[in-house]
Amino acid sequence: MSKSIVKSLEPDNAEMKGLNILTRATANYVSFSIVFDGRIETFISTLDDLLRCVQAADATIGMISKNKAS
């Protein structure tokens, strides 16, 4: 499931100057390494967006898995 979440989160703004997001997935977890050399407000917005996307992906994948098990 974690690999599916990482694939679903490939950032739209991957070419954003000064932003570098590295993701890593194992069978049990997803980790992010985020480096941004811009304004802190922009960085916080990016983190908020990333977390919302993780929550949405997790909920969606969870529903799909639950429906397949039924």
C-alpha positions as a Markdown table, in Angstrom:
| # | Residue | x | y | z |
|---|---|---|---|---|
| 1 | Met | 0.0 | 0.0 | 0.0 |
| 2 | Ser | 2.8 | 2.4 | 0.8 |
| 3 | Lys | 4.3 | 2.1 | -2.7 |
| 4 | Ser | 0.8 | 3.0 | -4.2 |
| 5 | Ile | 0.7 | 6.1 | -2.0 |
| 6 | Val | 4.1 | 7.2 | -3.1 |
| 7 | Lys | 3.2 | 6.7 | -6.8 |
| 8 | Ser | 0.0 | 8.7 | -6.3 |
| 9 | Leu | 1.9 | 11.6 | -4.9 |
| 10 | Glu | 4.3 | 12.5 | -7.6 |
| 11 | Pro | 4.3 | 16.2 | -7.2 |
| 12 | Asp | 2.8 | 18.4 | -9.9 |
| 13 | Asn | 5.4 | 21.1 | -9.2 |
| 14 | Ala | 8.5 | 18.8 | -9.4 |
| 15 | Glu | 10.2 | 21.5 | -11.4 |
| 16 | Met | 9.6 | 24.2 | -8.8 |
| 17 | Lys | 12.8 | 26.1 | -8.2 |
| 18 | Gly | 14.4 | 25.4 | -4.9 |
| 19 | Leu | 12.1 | 22.4 | -4.0 |
| 20 | Asn | 13.4 | 18.9 | -3.7 |
| 21 | Ile | 11.1 | 16.1 | -2.6 |
| 22 | Leu | 12.4 | 12.6 | -2.2 |
| 23 | Thr | 10.1 | 9.8 | -1.3 |
| 24 | Arg | 10.8 | 6.3 | 0.0 |
| 25 | Ala | 8.4 | 3.4 | 0.5 |
| 26 | Thr | 8.8 | 0.1 | 2.2 |
| 27 | Ala | 6.2 | -2.5 | 2.9 |
| 28 | Asn | 5.2 | -0.7 | 6.2 |
| 29 | Tyr | 5.9 | 3.0 | 5.8 |
| 30 | Val | 6.3 | 6.0 | 3.5 |
| 31 | Ser | 9.0 | 8.7 | 4.2 |
| 32 | Phe | 9.6 | 12.1 | 2.7 |
| 33 | Ser | 12.7 | 14.2 | 2.6 |
| 34 | Ile | 11.8 | 17.7 | 1.6 |
| 35 | Val | 14.2 | 20.6 | 1.0 |
| 36 | Phe | 13.0 | 24.0 | 0.1 |
| 37 | Asp | 15.2 | 27.2 | -0.1 |
| 38 | Gly | 12.3 | 29.7 | -0.4 |
| 39 | Arg | 9.9 | 31.4 | 2.0 |
| 40 | Ile | 8.8 | 29.5 | 5.0 |
| 41 | Glu | 5.1 | 30.3 | 4.2 |
| 42 | Thr | 5.5 | 28.6 | 0.8 |
| 43 | Phe | 7.2 | 25.6 | 2.5 |
| 44 | Ile | 4.3 | 25.3 | 5.0 |
| 45 | Ser | 1.7 | 25.4 | 2.2 |
| 46 | Thr | 3.6 | 22.7 | 0.4 |
| 47 | Leu | 3.7 | 20.5 | 3.5 |
| 48 | Asp | 0.0 | 21.1 | 4.1 |
| 49 | Asp | -0.8 | 20.1 | 0.5 |
| 50 | Leu | 1.4 | 17.0 | 0.7 |
| 51 | Leu | -0.3 | 15.8 | 3.9 |
| 52 | Arg | -3.8 | 16.4 | 2.4 |
| 53 | Cys | -2.8 | 14.3 | -0.6 |
| 54 | Val | -1.4 | 11.5 | 1.6 |
| 55 | Gln | -4.6 | 11.4 | 3.6 |
| 56 | Ala | -6.7 | 11.3 | 0.4 |
| 57 | Ala | -4.5 | 8.6 | -1.2 |
| 58 | Asp | -4.6 | 6.5 | 2.0 |
| 59 | Ala | -8.4 | 6.8 | 2.3 |
| 60 | Thr | -8.9 | 5.9 | -1.3 |
| 61 | Ile | -6.6 | 3.0 | -1.3 |
| 62 | Gly | -8.1 | 1.8 | 1.9 |
| 63 | Met | -11.6 | 1.9 | 0.4 |
| 64 | Ile | -10.4 | 0.0 | -2.7 |
| 65 | Ser | -8.7 | -2.7 | -0.5 |
| 66 | Lys | -11.8 | -3.0 | 1.7 |
| 67 | Asn | -14.1 | -3.4 | -1.4 |
| 68 | Lys | -11.8 | -6.0 | -2.9 |
| 69 | Ala | -11.9 | -8.0 | 0.4 |
| 70 | Ser | -15.8 | -8.0 | 0.4 |
